[in-house]
């Protein structure tokens, strides 16, 4: 669980950092740097949402609702 969170934080902050420094790189690589940062940011969100036992897993409802076993 901690390992997944560390990966999430590294990807999230790395993506935000890349989008932030995109305006400072050479003229031909600004769009590429920004798009790479956006892709890394999206991958971080996908990484954290795929985790088992998270809120997106309906079989583990807290209230024993329709998806509960």
ZADO-1210 file (C-alpha; in nm, 4 decimals, padded with zeros to 6 digits):
<atoms>
<atom x="00.0000" y="00.0000" z="00.0000" code="UNK" pos="1"/>
<atom x="00.2767" y="00.2444" z="00.0883" code="UNK" pos="2"/>
<atom x="00.4737" y="00.1449" z="-00.2216" code="UNK" pos="3"/>
<atom x="00.1740" y="00.2254" z="-00.4442" code="UNK" pos="4"/>
<atom x="00.1280" y="00.5616" z="-00.2759" code="UNK" pos="5"/>
<atom x="00.4947" y="00.6485" z="-00.3278" code="UNK" pos="6"/>
<atom x="00.4667" y="00.5624" z="-00.6971" code="UNK" pos="7"/>
<atom x="00.1527" y="00.7764" z="-00.7186" code="UNK" pos="8"/>
<atom x="00.3185" y="01.0768" z="-00.5538" code="UNK" pos="9"/>
<atom x="00.6290" y="01.0513" z="-00.7732" code="UNK" pos="10"/>
<atom x="00.4203" y="01.0308" z="-01.0917" code="UNK" pos="11"/>
<atom x="00.1831" y="01.3066" z="-00.9793" code="UNK" pos="12"/>
<atom x="00.4516" y="01.5539" z="-00.8789" code="UNK" pos="13"/>
<atom x="00.6696" y="01.4618" z="-01.1769" code="UNK" pos="14"/>
<atom x="00.3840" y="01.5315" z="-01.4162" code="UNK" pos="15"/>
<atom x="00.3012" y="01.8636" z="-01.2539" code="UNK" pos="16"/>
<atom x="00.6696" y="01.9579" z="-01.2572" code="UNK" pos="17"/>
<atom x="00.7044" y="01.8727" z="-01.6255" code="UNK" pos="18"/>
<atom x="00.3989" y="02.0782" z="-01.7143" code="UNK" pos="19"/>
<atom x="00.5373" y="02.3641" z="-01.5082" code="UNK" pos="20"/>
<atom x="00.8802" y="02.3717" z="-01.6711" code="UNK" pos="21"/>
<atom x="00.7453" y="02.3301" z="-02.0244" code="UNK" pos="22"/>
<atom x="00.7604" y="02.7044" z="-02.0887" code="UNK" pos="23"/>
<atom x="01.1314" y="02.7148" z="-02.0066" code="UNK" pos="24"/>
<atom x="01.2605" y="02.4471" z="-02.2438" code="UNK" pos="25"/>
<atom x="01.3778" y="02.4991" z="-02.6026" code="UNK" pos="26"/>
<atom x="01.1153" y="02.6199" z="-02.8488" code="UNK" pos="27"/>
<atom x="01.0791" y="02.2919" z="-03.0334" code="UNK" pos="28"/>
<atom x="01.0172" y="02.0862" z="-02.7194" code="UNK" pos="29"/>
<atom x="00.7643" y="02.2936" z="-02.5257" code="UNK" pos="30"/>
<atom x="00.4553" y="02.1110" z="-02.6497" code="UNK" pos="31"/>
<atom x="00.6243" y="01.7737" z="-02.6208" code="UNK" pos="32"/>
<atom x="00.7302" y="01.8429" z="-02.2614" code="UNK" pos="33"/>
<atom x="00.3838" y="01.9661" z="-02.1658" code="UNK" pos="34"/>
<atom x="00.2101" y="01.6668" z="-02.3257" code="UNK" pos="35"/>
<atom x="00.4521" y="01.4256" z="-02.1567" code="UNK" pos="36"/>
<atom x="00.3789" y="01.5918" z="-01.8217" code="UNK" pos="37"/>
<atom x="00.0068" y="01.5668" z="-01.8838" code="UNK" pos="38"/>
<atom x="00.0405" y="01.1987" z="-01.9727" code="UNK" pos="39"/>
<atom x="00.2416" y="01.1280" z="-01.6571" code="UNK" pos="40"/>
<atom x="-00.0179" y="01.3167" z="-01.4513" code="UNK" pos="41"/>
<atom x="-00.2985" y="01.1059" z="-01.6021" code="UNK" pos="42"/>
<atom x="-00.1014" y="00.7869" z="-01.5405" code="UNK" pos="43"/>
<atom x="-00.0670" y="00.8816" z="-01.1747" code="UNK" pos="44"/>
<atom x="-00.4437" y="00.9135" z="-01.1414" code="UNK" pos="45"/>
<atom x="-00.4986" y="00.5849" z="-01.3224" code="UNK" pos="46"/>
<atom x="-00.2417" y="00.4176" z="-01.0945" code="UNK" pos="47"/>
<atom x="-00.4140" y="00.5251" z="-00.7746" code="UNK" pos="48"/>
<atom x="-00.7654" y="00.4420" z="-00.9011" code="UNK" pos="49"/>
<atom x="-00.6753" y="00.0862" z="-01.0005" code="UNK" pos="50"/>
<atom x="-00.5771" y="-00.0100" z="-00.6456" code="UNK" pos="51"/>
<atom x="-00.7757" y="-00.2962" z="-00.4963" code="UNK" pos="52"/>
<atom x="-00.9915" y="-00.2044" z="-00.2009" code="UNK" pos="53"/>
<atom x="-01.0271" y="00.1572" z="-00.3037" code="UNK" pos="54"/>
<atom x="-01.3531" y="00.3482" z="-00.3299" code="UNK" pos="55"/>
<atom x="-01.3889" y="00.2415" z="-00.6933" code="UNK" pos="56"/>
<atom x="-01.4229" y="-00.1246" z="-00.5953" code="UNK" pos="57"/>
<atom x="-01.7930" y="-00.1663" z="-00.5380" code="UNK" pos="58"/>
<atom x="-01.7740" y="-00.5139" z="-00.3837" code="UNK" pos="59"/>
<atom x="-01.6162" y="-00.3631" z="-00.0710" code="UNK" pos="60"/>
<atom x="-01.8954" y="-00.1249" z="00.0238" code="UNK" pos="61"/>
<atom x="-01.8843" y="-00.0049" z="00.3819" code="UNK" pos="62"/>
<atom x="-02.2583" y="-00.0304" z="00.4277" code="UNK" pos="63"/>
<atom x="-02.3046" y="-00.3781" z="00.2775" code="UNK" pos="64"/>
<atom x="-02.4974" y="-00.2350" z="-00.0169" code="UNK" pos="65"/>
<atom x="-02.5912" y="-00.4107" z="-00.3433" code="UNK" pos="66"/>
<atom x="-02.2326" y="-00.4865" z="-00.4417" code="UNK" pos="67"/>
<atom x="-02.1368" y="-00.6426" z="-00.1095" code="UNK" pos="68"/>
<atom x="-02.0832" y="-01.0160" z="-00.0748" code="UNK" pos="69"/>
</atoms>
